[in-house]
Amino acid sequence: DPTQSLTRIGVGSTKLRPTASSAAMRAVTRALRLELASAADPVACEPAQRIRADACISVLQQPDTTPVSLGEQVALLSAATDGLLDEAVHTRDAAATDQLLRDLLAAVSAAAPELL
């Protein structure tokens, strides 16, 4: 469902306040915009903050032809915002990062399919 896309975080709020449309997405994206904006400041940005932002950006990028489901988006974004992907994304190229994210989703799906 395109209305659930991560690119629409905060779009469509009637009170002009960014809000995600599901409780799970709200919990994961609470400070995402601020974190990404802070990481964009080259002067005040700490290296660890930049690495965390890169991990979040890697998760936000989706294939055009096969969008990720809401449960998968929440799982990946939760891992990124908790810092679980920092080192892995920082040391890999884009293709290896994509494969890592697919493998992570496969592992979560195998271990706890009800989460996705």
Phi, psi and chi 1 to 4 in degrees:
 res  aa     phi    psi   chi1   chi2   chi3   chi4
   1 ASP       -  115.8 -178.1   10.4      -      -
   2 PRO   -60.6  -25.0  -19.6   27.8      -      -
   3 THR   -72.0  -15.9   60.6      -      -      -
   4 GLN   -95.8    4.3  -60.0  -64.7  -35.0      -
   5 SER   -63.3  146.7  171.9      -      -      -
   6 LEU   -63.9  -23.9  -76.6  175.0      -      -
   7 THR   -70.6  -13.2   58.4      -      -      -
   8 ARG  -102.0   17.5  -66.4 -173.6   50.0   86.6
   9 ILE   -58.2  116.3  -65.1  172.1      -      -
  10 GLY    88.8   -9.9      -      -      -      -
  11 VAL   -77.3  135.8  174.9      -      -      -
  12 GLY    92.8    9.1      -      -      -      -
  13 SER   -70.3  131.7  175.1      -      -      -
  14 THR   -78.3  -16.5   57.9      -      -      -
  15 LYS  -103.7   13.8  -62.5  179.6 -178.1  173.9
  16 LEU    60.7   23.8  -61.0  176.0      -      -
  17 ARG  -115.4  133.6  -71.8 -173.7    7.9 -143.5
  18 PRO   -65.9  125.2   -7.4   14.0      -      -
  19 THR  -141.5  140.9   56.7      -      -      -
  20 ALA   -81.6  156.6      -      -      -      -
  21 SER   -84.6  -14.3   58.3      -      -      -
  22 SER  -122.3  155.0   72.9      -      -      -
  23 ALA   -63.1  -38.5      -      -      -      -
  24 ALA   -64.4  -42.9      -      -      -      -
  25 MET   -67.4  -38.2 -170.1   61.9   76.6      -
  26 ARG   -61.0  -41.1  -85.1 -168.5  -60.2  -83.2
  27 ALA   -65.5  -37.7      -      -      -      -
  28 VAL   -80.2  -34.4  173.9      -      -      -
  29 THR  -100.6   13.0   61.6      -      -      -
  30 ARG   -47.2  -48.7 -174.5  157.7  -58.3  167.6
  31 ALA  -116.3   16.5      -      -      -      -
  32 LEU   -62.2  -47.2 -178.6   63.0      -      -
  33 ARG   -60.6  -43.9  -75.3 -178.8 -177.7 -130.5
  34 LEU   -64.6  -42.0  179.1   59.8      -      -
  35 GLU   -63.1  -44.3 -172.7  169.9  -33.7      -
  36 LEU   -67.5  -38.8  -68.1  175.6      -      -
  37 ALA   -66.6  -40.4      -      -      -      -
  38 SER   -64.9  -38.9  -63.0      -      -      -
  39 ALA   -69.6  -20.9      -      -      -      -
  40 ALA   -77.3  -13.9      -      -      -      -
  41 ASP   -83.0  107.5 -178.9    3.5      -      -
  42 PRO   -67.7  -21.9   21.0  -27.0      -      -
  43 VAL   -81.5  -48.3  176.1      -      -      -
  44 ALA   -94.7   -1.9      -      -      -      -
  45 CYS   -81.5  127.7  178.8      -      -      -
  46 GLU   -78.7  149.2  -61.4  -71.1  -31.4      -
  47 PRO   -56.8  -40.3  -25.5   33.4      -      -
  48 ALA   -64.2  -35.8      -      -      -      -
  49 GLN   -67.3  -38.5 -171.0  177.5   21.4      -
  50 ARG   -65.7  -41.0 -178.7   70.4 -127.4  161.4
  51 ILE   -63.9  -42.7  -68.5  170.6      -      -
  52 ARG   -62.9  -41.6  176.4   76.4   43.3   87.9
  53 ALA   -64.1  -39.3      -      -      -      -
  54 ASP   -62.7  -38.5  -72.2  -15.9      -      -
  55 ALA   -64.5  -42.4      -      -      -      -
  56 CYS   -64.3  -42.5  -69.8      -      -      -
  57 ILE   -63.5  -39.8  -70.4  168.8      -      -
  58 SER   -60.6  -39.4  -66.3      -      -      -
  59 VAL   -70.5  -36.0  167.6      -      -      -
  60 LEU   -70.1  -24.3  -68.9  170.3      -      -
  61 GLN   -77.6  123.7  -64.0  172.4  -13.9      -
  62 GLN  -124.7  152.1  -63.2 -176.8   34.3      -
  63 PRO   -65.4  140.9   -4.5    9.3      -      -
  64 ASP   -65.8  -35.8  -68.8  -26.1      -      -
  65 THR   -83.3  -24.2   56.1      -      -      -
  66 THR  -134.4   82.6   54.4      -      -      -
  67 PRO   -64.4  152.2   18.1  -24.1      -      -
  68 VAL   -82.1  142.5 -179.4      -      -      -
  69 SER   -68.5  164.4   73.4      -      -      -
  70 LEU   -59.7  -44.2  178.5   62.1      -      -
  71 GLY   -61.8  -40.5      -      -      -      -
  72 GLU   -67.2  -40.3  -67.2  170.7  -23.4      -
  73 GLN   -60.2  -45.6  -70.8  172.8   -3.2      -
  74 VAL   -63.9  -43.4  169.8      -      -      -
  75 ALA   -62.4  -47.1      -      -      -      -
  76 LEU   -66.7  -43.5  -70.6  175.0      -      -
  77 LEU   -67.5  -34.6 -157.1   51.2      -      -
  78 SER   -63.3  -43.9  178.0      -      -      -
  79 ALA   -62.9  -40.1      -      -      -      -
  80 ALA   -69.0  -45.8      -      -      -      -
  81 THR   -71.8  -23.3   56.3      -      -      -
  82 ASP   -83.8   -3.5  -71.6  -15.2      -      -
  83 GLY    87.0    7.0      -      -      -      -
  84 LEU   -72.5  -17.3  -58.1  175.7      -      -
  85 LEU  -107.3   -0.4  -59.1  176.6      -      -
  86 ASP   -53.9  -59.4  -70.2   -2.7      -      -
  87 GLU   -66.4  -41.6 -171.7   64.2   29.6      -
  88 ALA   -62.9  -44.3      -      -      -      -
  89 VAL   -72.3  -35.3  169.8      -      -      -
  90 HIS   -66.7  -30.6 -177.2   63.3      -      -
  91 THR  -101.5    2.6   58.1      -      -      -
  92 ARG  -116.5  159.1  -72.5  179.1  167.2   79.0
  93 ASP   -84.4  177.2   63.2    6.8      -      -
  94 ALA   -61.4  -43.0      -      -      -      -
  95 ALA   -64.8  -42.4      -      -      -      -
  96 ALA   -67.5  -35.8      -      -      -      -
  97 THR   -65.3  -44.2  -62.0      -      -      -
  98 ASP   -58.6  -43.2  -71.6  -16.8      -      -
  99 GLN   -64.8  -40.8 -175.9   61.1   46.2      -
 100 LEU   -59.2  -44.4  170.6   75.5      -      -
 101 LEU   -66.1  -40.1  -63.7  178.1      -      -
 102 ARG   -63.6  -42.2  -77.8 -167.0  -61.5  -91.3
 103 ASP   -64.1  -39.1  -68.0  -13.6      -      -
 104 LEU   -62.8  -44.9  176.0   61.8      -      -
 105 LEU   -63.5  -39.3  -72.5  175.3      -      -
 106 ALA   -63.8  -40.5      -      -      -      -
 107 ALA   -66.0  -42.7      -      -      -      -
 108 VAL   -65.9  -41.2  170.6      -      -      -
 109 SER   -63.4  -38.0  179.7      -      -      -
 110 ALA   -72.0  -39.8      -      -      -      -
 111 ALA   -80.2  -39.7      -      -      -      -
 112 ALA  -149.0   75.2      -      -      -      -
 113 PRO   -61.4  -23.7   17.5  -25.4      -      -
 114 GLU   -67.9  -18.9   67.0  -81.4    1.6      -
 115 LEU   -73.7  -25.5  -66.3  177.8      -      -
 116 LEU   -99.2      -  -58.2  178.2      -      -
